[in-house]
Amino acid sequence: MTSPANSPATTFRAAANRALDFIATHVDLEGRSTVAPNDPALHFKLPYVFSYGDRRDVALRVLEHLEHDLLSNNGAFIDNTFNGPKSSFLYQAGWLAWGSAALGRFDLARLIAQRMMQEQDQQLGGFWNETELGHVQWLLNSSSALAGCAAAGELPAAKSAAQQMALLFERQPTPEHGFYFSMTGDGQVVAELGDEPNRNFFDLDGPCRPAMFATAIAGLTWLGRQTGTEEYFDLAHAYAGVILSHRARPEHSHFASKTGWAMLQLAANRPEPTLITYAQAVGQRFLELQLPDGSVNLTDWPGLETGGPLPLRLANLCDWSLTAVALANGAA
């Protein structure tokens, strides 16, 4: 059924198309980023984003480039700079695994997932990272790895990661003030802010980074769908509740971006008005920030008063576009 010309779905569809057009203009006919064709950071999210946005042809071109030019035959990146515990490998590989699965390449998704599983802690179930806080299981990367494993059908690994995420949630030392993102190998939450507080702590009263929870919410939702297990929807709902309990306007943050999409993923299984209302508010924020060329205005970001570099603009736009597409589709 076609949406009326003046409906919210039509508005979000137009905004999503402008965003996807902008991103697509920076991808050549071989699926390579015109900004940096050998940098996985400019490619890893595109197979899922373009597939979700109904641009399968572009998604497949990018995936082919990734598979043949940027990935090794063991599921890691050929350039070892982009692998290892200090890199963003787990985050990027998680997105790439579920992008591969979305395109029907379950063989590639499993290959990538099995490489990620080499970084998984066999006791707690999270995935190891080296951050400024030390050797930790960090929610952003660990939840992305969980989502990739769930999409690839590596369900025991995904379930183990969910157990660690449940433990991280349960052991928060001051939940009335906020949420810490890291855990040590002995199961202790790292109650430190570090040099980048918003990447280590979600302050319920101050500036916040809601997108830190997006892959957790979406990944747990997918695991719930894969297994038919309500506890994963419950945990996804609990993580969504942290964002919703922020005492200001988390949907107004520049880092809200893909959280609207994540909330709508969950709302498909837990159709609660608060999830949908939040997602709609994130979408409205995107409409406010979107520029005529389809990209997003980043001049309100600290240090970016003259505008952000193109790689950052493209990465940020990928996330906003997911929320716009989800709203255009009416949900997940």
C-alpha positions as CSV (number, residue, x, y, z in Angstrom):
1,M,0.0,0.0,0.0
2,T,1.4,3.4,-1.0
3,S,1.5,6.0,1.8
4,P,-0.3,9.3,1.3
5,A,1.9,12.1,0.0
6,N,1.8,14.1,3.2
7,S,2.1,11.2,5.6
8,P,5.0,10.8,8.1
9,A,6.1,7.6,6.4
10,T,6.4,9.5,3.1
11,T,8.4,12.2,4.7
12,F,10.8,9.8,6.3
13,R,11.0,7.8,3.0
14,A,12.1,11.0,1.2
15,A,14.6,11.8,3.9
16,A,16.0,8.3,3.9
17,N,16.4,8.4,0.1
18,R,18.3,11.6,0.3
19,A,20.6,10.2,2.9
20,L,21.2,6.9,1.0
21,D,21.7,8.9,-2.2
22,F,24.4,10.9,-0.5
23,I,26.2,7.8,0.8
24,A,25.9,6.1,-2.6
25,T,27.6,8.9,-4.4
26,H,30.7,8.0,-2.4
27,V,30.7,4.4,-3.6
28,D,32.0,3.6,-7.0
29,L,30.8,0.9,-9.5
30,E,33.1,-1.7,-7.9
31,G,31.6,-1.2,-4.5
32,R,34.6,0.8,-3.2
33,S,34.5,4.0,-1.1
34,T,35.7,6.9,-3.2
35,V,37.1,8.4,0.0
36,A,39.4,5.5,1.0
37,P,38.8,2.3,-1.0
38,N,41.0,0.1,1.3
39,D,39.6,1.3,4.7
40,P,37.1,-1.2,6.2
41,A,35.7,1.6,8.4
42,L,34.1,3.2,5.3
43,H,32.6,-0.1,4.1
44,F,31.6,-2.4,7.0
45,K,28.2,-1.0,7.7
46,L,27.1,-0.4,4.1
47,P,25.9,-3.9,3.2
48,Y,23.3,-3.8,5.9
49,V,22.4,-0.1,5.5
50,F,21.9,-0.4,1.7
51,S,20.1,-3.8,2.0
52,Y,17.8,-2.4,4.7
53,G,17.2,0.7,2.5
54,D,16.1,-1.6,-0.4
55,R,19.3,-0.9,-2.5
56,R,20.4,-4.4,-2.8
57,D,22.5,-3.8,-5.9
58,V,24.8,-1.3,-4.1
59,A,24.9,-3.5,-0.9
60,L,26.1,-6.5,-3.0
61,R,28.8,-4.5,-4.7
62,V,30.2,-3.3,-1.4
63,L,30.0,-6.8,0.1
64,E,31.9,-8.2,-2.9
65,H,34.6,-5.6,-2.5
66,L,34.9,-6.4,1.2
67,E,35.0,-10.2,0.6
68,H,37.6,-10.2,-2.2
69,D,39.7,-7.1,-1.4
70,L,39.5,-6.4,2.3
71,L,38.8,-9.7,4.1
72,S,41.2,-12.6,4.6
73,N,40.1,-16.2,4.3
74,N,39.8,-16.5,8.1
75,G,37.3,-13.7,8.5
76,A,39.7,-11.0,9.6
77,F,40.7,-7.9,7.7
78,I,43.7,-8.3,5.4
79,D,45.3,-5.2,6.8
80,N,46.1,-6.2,10.4
81,T,45.8,-2.6,11.5
82,F,42.1,-3.1,11.6
83,N,42.2,-6.3,13.7
84,G,43.0,-7.0,17.3
85,P,41.7,-5.9,20.7
86,K,42.7,-2.3,20.4
87,S,40.9,-1.9,17.1
88,S,37.2,-1.6,16.2
89,F,37.3,-5.1,14.6
90,L,34.5,-6.5,16.8
91,Y,32.2,-3.6,16.1
92,Q,32.9,-3.6,12.4
93,A,32.8,-7.4,12.0
94,G,29.5,-7.6,13.9
95,W,27.9,-5.2,11.5
96,L,29.5,-7.0,8.5
97,A,28.3,-10.4,9.7
98,W,24.7,-9.3,9.9
99,G,24.9,-7.3,6.7
100,S,26.2,-10.5,5.0
101,A,23.3,-12.5,6.5
102,A,20.8,-9.9,5.4
103,L,22.0,-10.4,1.8
104,G,21.8,-14.2,2.1
105,R,25.6,-14.8,2.5
106,F,25.3,-16.9,5.6
107,D,28.6,-18.6,4.6
108,L,30.4,-15.3,4.9
109,A,28.5,-14.3,8.0
110,R,29.6,-17.5,9.7
111,L,33.2,-17.0,8.7
112,I,33.3,-13.6,10.2
113,A,31.4,-14.7,13.3
114,Q,33.8,-17.5,13.9
115,R,36.7,-15.1,13.8
116,M,35.0,-12.8,16.3
117,M,34.5,-15.8,18.6
118,Q,38.2,-16.1,19.0
119,E,38.0,-12.9,21.1
120,Q,35.2,-14.3,23.3
121,D,35.7,-14.9,27.0
122,Q,34.8,-18.5,27.8
123,Q,33.8,-17.7,31.4
124,L,31.6,-14.6,31.2
125,G,30.8,-14.7,27.5
126,G,31.6,-11.2,26.5
127,F,34.2,-10.2,23.9
128,W,37.6,-8.7,24.9
129,N,38.7,-5.2,24.0
130,E,41.7,-3.1,25.0
131,T,40.3,0.4,25.8
132,E,41.6,3.3,27.9
133,L,40.1,1.5,30.9
134,G,42.2,-1.7,30.2
135,H,41.4,-5.2,29.2
136,V,37.6,-5.2,29.4
137,Q,34.4,-6.5,27.9
138,W,33.0,-3.3,26.5
139,L,29.3,-3.1,25.6
140,L,29.6,-1.4,22.2
141,N,31.9,-3.9,20.6
142,S,30.7,-7.0,22.6
143,S,27.0,-6.4,21.7
144,S,27.9,-5.9,18.0
145,A,29.7,-9.2,18.1
146,L,26.7,-10.8,19.7
147,A,24.4,-9.4,17.0
148,G,26.7,-10.7,14.3
149,C,26.8,-14.2,15.9
150,A,23.0,-14.2,16.2
151,A,22.6,-13.2,12.5
152,A,25.1,-15.9,11.4
153,G,23.4,-18.6,13.4
154,E,26.3,-19.0,15.9
155,L,23.7,-19.2,18.7
156,P,25.8,-20.6,21.6
157,A,28.2,-17.8,21.2
158,A,25.4,-15.2,21.0
159,K,23.7,-16.7,24.1
160,S,27.0,-16.6,26.1
161,A,27.4,-12.9,25.2
162,A,23.9,-12.2,26.3
163,Q,24.6,-13.8,29.7
164,Q,27.5,-11.3,30.1
165,M,25.3,-8.4,29.1
166,A,22.7,-9.5,31.7
167,L,25.4,-9.6,34.3
168,L,26.6,-6.1,33.2
169,F,23.1,-4.8,33.6
170,E,22.5,-6.5,37.0
171,R,25.8,-5.4,38.6
172,Q,25.6,-1.6,37.8
173,P,26.8,0.1,41.0
174,T,24.7,3.2,40.7
175,P,21.8,2.6,38.3
176,E,20.0,5.6,39.6
177,H,22.8,7.8,38.2
178,G,23.7,6.0,35.0
179,F,25.2,3.0,33.3
180,Y,28.8,1.9,33.0
181,F,29.7,0.1,29.8
182,S,32.8,-2.1,30.8
183,M,33.4,-5.2,32.8
184,T,36.6,-6.9,33.9
185,G,37.3,-10.6,33.7
186,D,36.3,-11.2,37.3
187,G,32.8,-9.8,36.5
188,Q,33.3,-6.4,38.1
189,V,31.8,-3.3,36.4
190,V,34.5,-0.7,35.7
191,A,33.0,2.4,37.4
192,E,35.4,4.8,35.7
193,L,34.9,7.6,33.2
194,G,38.2,7.8,31.4
195,D,39.1,10.5,29.0
196,E,35.9,10.0,27.0
197,P,33.2,9.8,29.6
198,N,30.3,9.3,27.2
199,R,31.9,6.2,25.7
200,N,32.3,4.7,29.2
201,F,29.3,5.9,31.0
202,F,25.7,6.8,30.2
203,D,24.9,9.8,32.5
204,L,21.1,9.9,33.2
205,D,21.4,13.7,33.9
206,G,24.0,15.0,31.5
207,P,25.1,14.8,27.9
208,C,24.7,11.3,26.7
209,R,25.4,8.9,23.9
210,P,22.3,6.7,23.4
211,A,23.8,5.0,20.3
212,M,26.1,3.0,22.6
213,F,23.0,0.9,23.4
214,A,21.7,0.4,19.8
215,T,23.5,-2.8,18.9
216,A,22.7,-4.2,22.3
217,I,19.0,-3.7,21.8
218,A,18.9,-4.8,18.2
219,G,21.3,-7.8,18.8
220,L,19.3,-9.1,21.7
221,T,16.1,-8.7,19.8
222,W,17.5,-10.7,16.9
223,L,18.7,-13.4,19.3
224,G,15.2,-13.5,20.8
225,R,13.8,-14.0,17.3
226,Q,16.3,-16.7,16.5
227,T,15.7,-18.7,19.6
228,G,12.1,-17.9,20.5
229,T,13.3,-17.0,24.0
230,E,11.5,-14.2,25.8
231,E,14.4,-13.5,28.2
232,Y,16.3,-11.9,25.3
233,F,13.5,-9.6,24.5
234,D,13.3,-8.8,28.3
235,L,17.0,-7.9,28.4
236,A,16.7,-5.8,25.2
237,H,13.8,-4.0,26.8
238,A,15.8,-3.4,30.0
239,Y,18.6,-1.8,27.9
240,A,16.1,0.3,26.0
241,G,14.8,1.4,29.4
242,V,18.1,2.9,30.3
243,I,17.8,5.3,27.4
244,L,14.2,6.1,28.1
245,S,15.0,6.8,31.8
246,H,17.4,9.7,30.8
247,R,16.1,12.8,32.6
248,A,16.5,15.2,29.7
249,R,16.0,14.6,26.0
250,P,18.1,11.7,24.8
251,E,16.3,11.6,21.4
252,H,17.7,15.1,20.8
253,S,21.3,14.0,21.1
254,H,23.5,13.9,18.0
255,F,24.2,10.3,19.1
256,A,20.6,9.2,19.1
257,S,20.9,8.3,15.4
258,K,20.4,4.5,15.1
259,T,18.6,4.2,18.4
260,G,15.3,4.9,16.7
261,W,15.9,1.9,14.4
262,A,16.9,-0.3,17.4
263,M,13.8,0.7,19.3
264,L,11.6,-0.2,16.3
265,Q,13.4,-3.6,16.0
266,L,12.3,-4.3,19.6
267,A,8.9,-2.8,19.1
268,A,8.1,-5.4,16.5
269,N,8.2,-8.0,19.3
270,R,7.3,-5.7,22.2
271,P,4.9,-3.2,20.6
272,E,5.0,-0.6,23.4
273,P,4.0,3.0,22.7
274,T,7.0,4.4,24.5
275,L,9.4,2.7,22.1
276,I,7.6,3.9,19.1
277,T,7.2,7.5,20.4
278,Y,11.0,7.6,21.1
279,A,11.8,6.4,17.6
280,Q,9.5,8.9,16.1
281,A,11.3,11.7,18.1
282,V,14.7,10.5,16.9
283,G,13.3,10.6,13.4
284,Q,12.1,14.2,13.9
285,R,15.6,15.1,15.1
286,F,17.1,13.7,11.9
287,L,14.7,15.8,9.8
288,E,15.9,18.9,11.8
289,L,19.5,18.0,11.2
290,Q,19.4,16.9,7.6
291,L,21.0,19.2,5.0
292,P,19.7,19.7,1.4
293,D,22.4,17.4,0.1
294,G,21.1,14.6,2.3
295,S,23.9,14.6,4.9
296,V,23.6,15.7,8.5
297,N,24.7,19.0,10.1
298,L,27.4,18.3,12.6
299,T,28.4,21.8,13.4
300,D,26.9,21.5,16.9
301,W,29.4,18.8,17.8
302,P,32.2,20.0,20.1
303,G,35.2,20.9,17.8
304,L,33.2,20.6,14.6
305,E,31.9,24.2,14.4
306,T,33.0,24.4,10.7
307,G,31.6,20.9,9.9
308,G,32.9,17.4,10.2
309,P,35.3,15.5,8.0
310,L,33.6,13.5,5.2
311,P,34.3,10.0,6.7
312,L,32.6,11.1,10.0
313,R,29.7,12.6,8.1
314,L,29.2,9.4,6.1
315,A,29.4,7.1,9.2
316,N,27.0,9.3,11.1
317,L,24.6,9.4,8.2
318,C,24.5,5.6,7.9
319,D,23.1,5.5,11.5
320,W,20.5,8.2,11.0
321,S,19.4,6.6,7.7
322,L,18.5,3.3,9.5
323,T,16.0,5.2,11.7
324,A,14.5,7.0,8.8
325,V,14.1,3.8,6.8
326,A,12.5,2.0,9.8
327,L,10.0,4.8,10.3
328,A,9.2,4.9,6.5
329,N,8.5,1.2,6.7
330,G,6.3,1.6,9.7
331,A,8.6,-0.4,12.0
332,A,11.3,-3.1,11.7
